[in-house]
Amino acid sequence: MVYDTNERKLPQETPLAYGSLTKEQFDSEIEKGMMDIREGRVYTADNVEAEMKQRQGYPQEVK
């Protein structure tokens, strides 16, 4: 499958809204995030910025 890099699509899933969650659902979502942190699935702001620039075709910065 070929993707057009200029095409932007909204996620298929509806984002979770705090007000629509039960306490148990909220706790579960927080635990998922904490598990991501414990397992190293995190990104620095610099990583996110670099990825966004790369996807948008900005030239790489020379340091």
DSSP file (Angstrom, degrees, kcal/mol; ACC not computed):
  #  RESIDUE AA STRUCTURE BP1 BP2  ACC     N-H-->O    O-->H-N    N-H-->O    O-->H-N    TCO  KAPPA ALPHA  PHI   PSI    X-CA   Y-CA   Z-CA
    1    1 A M              0   0    0      0, 0.0     2,-0.5     0, 0.0     0, 0.0   0.000 360.0 360.0 360.0 134.6    0.0    0.0    0.0
    2    2 A V        -     0   0    0      2,-0.0     2,-0.4     0, 0.0     0, 0.0  -0.889 360.0-154.3-106.4 132.6    1.3    3.4   -0.9
    3    3 A Y        -     0   0    0     -2,-0.5     2,-0.7     2,-0.0     3,-0.0  -0.879  15.8-130.1-107.9 136.6    0.5    6.4    1.3
    4    4 A D    >   -     0   0    0     -2,-0.4     3,-1.7     1,-0.1    -2,-0.0  -0.759  15.6-150.1 -80.0 117.4    0.5   10.0    0.1
    5    5 A T  T 3  S+     0   0    0     -2,-0.7    -1,-0.1     1,-0.3    -2,-0.0   0.671  95.1  56.6 -68.1 -14.4    2.6   11.9    2.6
    6    6 A N  T 3  S+     0   0    0      2,-0.0     2,-0.4    -3,-0.0    -1,-0.3   0.565  87.0  96.2 -89.6  -9.4    0.6   15.0    2.0
    7    7 A E    <   -     0   0    0     -3,-1.7     2,-0.5     2,-0.0    -4,-0.0  -0.677  57.6-166.0 -84.5 130.5   -2.7   13.3    2.9
    8    8 A R        -     0   0    0     -2,-0.4     2,-0.4     0, 0.0    -2,-0.0  -0.962   5.4-174.6-119.0 133.0   -3.8   13.7    6.5
    9    9 A K        -     0   0    0     -2,-0.5     3,-0.1     0, 0.0    -2,-0.0  -0.946  25.3-118.6-125.9 146.9   -6.5   11.6    8.1
   10   10 A L        -     0   0    0     -2,-0.4     0, 0.0     1,-0.1     0, 0.0  -0.515  46.4 -90.4 -76.1 150.6   -8.2   11.7   11.5
   11   11 A P        -     0   0    0      0, 0.0    -1,-0.1     0, 0.0     0, 0.0  -0.264  26.3-132.2 -60.1 149.3   -7.7    8.7   13.7
   12   12 A Q  S    S+     0   0    0     -3,-0.1     2,-0.2     2,-0.1    -2,-0.0   0.832  87.3  76.4 -70.8 -32.6  -10.4    6.0   13.4
   13   13 A E  S    S-     0   0    0      1,-0.1     3,-0.0     3,-0.0     0, 0.0  -0.537  87.7-119.6 -80.8 144.9  -10.8    5.8   17.2
   14   14 A T        -     0   0    0     -2,-0.2     3,-0.1     1,-0.1    -2,-0.1  -0.720  37.1-112.6 -79.4 128.0  -12.7    8.5   19.0
   15   15 A P        -     0   0    0      0, 0.0     2,-0.2     0, 0.0    -1,-0.1  -0.266  34.3-105.0 -60.8 148.2  -10.4   10.1   21.5
   16   16 A L        -     0   0    0     -3,-0.0     2,-0.5     3,-0.0     3,-0.1  -0.514  29.4-151.6 -74.0 140.1  -11.2    9.5   25.1
   17   17 A A    >>  -     0   0    0     -2,-0.2     3,-1.9     1,-0.1     4,-0.5  -0.963  14.1-136.1-114.2 129.3  -12.8   12.4   27.0
   18   18 A Y  G >4 S+     0   0    0     -2,-0.5     3,-1.6     1,-0.3    -1,-0.1   0.879 103.3  56.2 -49.7 -45.6  -12.2   12.6   30.8
   19   19 A G  G 34 S+     0   0    0      1,-0.3    -1,-0.3    -3,-0.1    -3,-0.0   0.678 104.1  53.9 -65.1 -17.3  -15.9   13.4   31.5
   20   20 A S  G <4 S+     0   0    0     -3,-1.9     2,-0.3     2,-0.1    -1,-0.3   0.493  92.4  92.8 -95.5  -3.3  -17.1   10.2   29.7
   21   21 A L    <<  -     0   0    0     -3,-1.6     2,-0.1    -4,-0.5    -5,-0.0  -0.671  69.1-133.6 -95.1 143.5  -14.9    7.8   31.7
   22   22 A T     >  -     0   0    0     -2,-0.3     4,-2.7     1,-0.1     5,-0.2  -0.407  37.2-102.0 -76.8 168.5  -15.8    5.9   34.8
   23   23 A K  H  > S+     0   0    0      1,-0.2     4,-2.8     2,-0.2     5,-0.2   0.906 125.1  50.9 -58.7 -41.5  -13.3    6.0   37.6
   24   24 A E  H  > S+     0   0    0      2,-0.2     4,-2.1     1,-0.2    -1,-0.2   0.900 110.8  47.3 -65.1 -41.6  -12.2    2.5   36.7
   25   25 A Q  H  > S+     0   0    0      2,-0.2     4,-2.3     1,-0.2    -2,-0.2   0.920 112.9  49.3 -65.5 -43.4  -11.8    3.4   33.0
   26   26 A F  H  X S+     0   0    0     -4,-2.7     4,-2.4     1,-0.2     5,-0.2   0.942 111.1  49.2 -60.1 -48.2   -9.8    6.5   34.0
   27   27 A D  H  X S+     0   0    0     -4,-2.8     4,-2.3     1,-0.2    -1,-0.2   0.883 110.3  52.0 -58.6 -39.5   -7.5    4.5   36.3
   28   28 A S  H  X S+     0   0    0     -4,-2.1     4,-2.0     2,-0.2    -1,-0.2   0.903 109.5  48.5 -64.6 -42.2   -7.0    2.0   33.5
   29   29 A E  H  X S+     0   0    0     -4,-2.3     4,-1.8     2,-0.2    -2,-0.2   0.894 111.5  49.7 -66.6 -39.9   -5.9    4.7   31.0
   30   30 A I  H  X S+     0   0    0     -4,-2.4     4,-2.4     1,-0.2    -2,-0.2   0.910 109.4  52.2 -63.5 -41.8   -3.5    6.2   33.6
   31   31 A E  H  X S+     0   0    0     -4,-2.3     4,-2.4     1,-0.2    -2,-0.2   0.883 105.7  54.7 -63.1 -37.9   -2.0    2.8   34.2
   32   32 A K  H  X S+     0   0    0     -4,-2.0     4,-2.1     1,-0.2    -1,-0.2   0.925 110.0  47.0 -59.8 -44.0   -1.5    2.3   30.5
   33   33 A G  H  X S+     0   0    0     -4,-1.8     4,-2.0     1,-0.2    -2,-0.2   0.899 111.4  50.1 -64.5 -41.2    0.4    5.5   30.4
   34   34 A M  H  X S+     0   0    0     -4,-2.4     4,-2.7     1,-0.2    -1,-0.2   0.877 108.9  52.6 -64.8 -37.1    2.5    4.6   33.4
   35   35 A M  H  X S+     0   0    0     -4,-2.4     4,-2.3     2,-0.2     6,-0.2   0.903 106.3  53.5 -65.2 -41.0    3.3    1.2   31.9
   36   36 A D  H  <>S+     0   0    0     -4,-2.1     5,-2.8     2,-0.2    -2,-0.2   0.924 110.7  47.3 -57.7 -44.3    4.5    3.0   28.7
   37   37 A I  H ><5S+     0   0    0     -4,-2.0     3,-1.5     1,-0.2    -2,-0.2   0.941 111.8  49.1 -63.0 -48.2    6.8    5.1   30.9
   38   38 A R  H 3<5S+     0   0    0     -4,-2.7    -1,-0.2     1,-0.3    -2,-0.2   0.853 113.1  47.9 -59.9 -34.9    8.1    2.1   32.8
   39   39 A E  T 3<5S-     0   0    0     -4,-2.3    -1,-0.3    -5,-0.2    -2,-0.2   0.320 118.4-109.7 -92.8   8.3    8.8    0.2   29.6
   40   40 A G  T < 5S+     0   0    0     -3,-1.5     2,-1.9    -4,-0.2    -3,-0.2   0.624  70.3 141.8  80.3  13.0   10.6    3.1   27.9
   41   41 A R      < +     0   0    0     -5,-2.8     2,-0.3    -6,-0.2    -1,-0.2  -0.500  39.1 117.7 -87.4  70.4    7.9    4.0   25.4
   42   42 A V        -     0   0    0     -2,-1.9     2,-0.4    -5,-0.1    -5,-0.0  -0.905  48.5-152.6-133.7 159.4    8.5    7.7   25.7
   43   43 A Y        -     0   0    0     -2,-0.3     2,-0.1     4,-0.0    -2,-0.0  -0.996  14.7-131.0-135.5 138.3    9.7   10.5   23.5
   44   44 A T     >  -     0   0    0     -2,-0.4     4,-2.2     1,-0.1     5,-0.2  -0.417  31.4-110.0 -78.9 164.2   11.4   13.8   24.3
   45   45 A A  H  > S+     0   0    0      1,-0.2     4,-2.7     2,-0.2     5,-0.2   0.877 122.1  55.1 -60.8 -36.7   10.1   17.0   22.8
   46   46 A D  H  > S+     0   0    0      2,-0.2     4,-2.5     1,-0.2    -1,-0.2   0.895 106.4  50.4 -64.1 -39.9   13.3   17.1   20.6
   47   47 A N  H  > S+     0   0    0      2,-0.2     4,-2.3     1,-0.2    -2,-0.2   0.924 112.4  46.8 -61.8 -44.7   12.4   13.6   19.3
   48   48 A V  H  X S+     0   0    0     -4,-2.2     4,-2.6     2,-0.2    -2,-0.2   0.925 112.5  49.4 -64.6 -45.3    8.9   14.7   18.4
   49   49 A E  H  X S+     0   0    0     -4,-2.7     4,-2.5     1,-0.2     5,-0.2   0.925 111.8  48.7 -60.2 -45.2   10.0   17.9   16.8
   50   50 A A  H  X S+     0   0    0     -4,-2.5     4,-2.5     1,-0.2    -1,-0.2   0.906 112.0  48.8 -62.4 -42.4   12.6   16.1   14.7
   51   51 A E  H  X S+     0   0    0     -4,-2.3     4,-2.5     2,-0.2    -1,-0.2   0.914 111.8  49.0 -64.3 -43.0   10.0   13.5   13.6
   52   52 A M  H  X S+     0   0    0     -4,-2.6     4,-1.7     2,-0.2    -2,-0.2   0.921 112.8  47.2 -63.4 -43.7    7.5   16.2   12.7
   53   53 A K  H  X>S+     0   0    0     -4,-2.5     5,-2.5     2,-0.2     4,-0.6   0.907 111.9  50.9 -64.0 -41.6   10.1   18.1   10.7
   54   54 A Q  H ><5S+     0   0    0     -4,-2.5     3,-1.0     1,-0.2    -2,-0.2   0.923 110.6  48.4 -61.9 -44.3   11.2   14.9    8.9
   55   55 A R  H 3<5S+     0   0    0     -4,-2.5    -1,-0.2     1,-0.2    -2,-0.2   0.816 111.7  50.1 -66.3 -29.8    7.6   14.0    8.0
   56   56 A Q  H 3<5S-     0   0    0     -4,-1.7    -1,-0.2    -5,-0.2    -2,-0.2   0.490 116.9-113.2 -88.4  -3.6    7.0   17.5    6.6
   57   57 A G  T <<5 +     0   0    0     -3,-1.0    -3,-0.2    -4,-0.6    -2,-0.1   0.693  57.0 160.0  83.7  19.1   10.2   17.5    4.5
   58   58 A Y      < -     0   0    0     -5,-2.5    -1,-0.2    -6,-0.2     3,-0.1  -0.467  48.5-101.9 -69.6 145.5   12.2   20.2    6.4
   59   59 A P        -     0   0    0      0, 0.0     2,-0.1     0, 0.0    -1,-0.1  -0.391  43.0-100.5 -66.0 148.3   15.9   20.0    5.8
   60   60 A Q        -     0   0    0      1,-0.1     2,-0.2    -3,-0.1   -10,-0.0  -0.453  36.9-117.7 -70.2 140.0   17.9   18.4    8.6
   61   61 A E        -     0   0    0     -2,-0.1     2,-0.5    -3,-0.1    -1,-0.1  -0.552  19.7-135.5 -78.2 141.7   19.6   20.9   10.9
   62   62 A V              0   0    0     -2,-0.2    -1,-0.0     1,-0.1     0, 0.0  -0.873 360.0 360.0 -98.4 126.6   23.4   20.7   11.0
   63   63 A K              0   0    0     -2,-0.5    -1,-0.1     0, 0.0    -2,-0.0   0.418 360.0 360.0-103.6 360.0   24.8   20.9   14.6
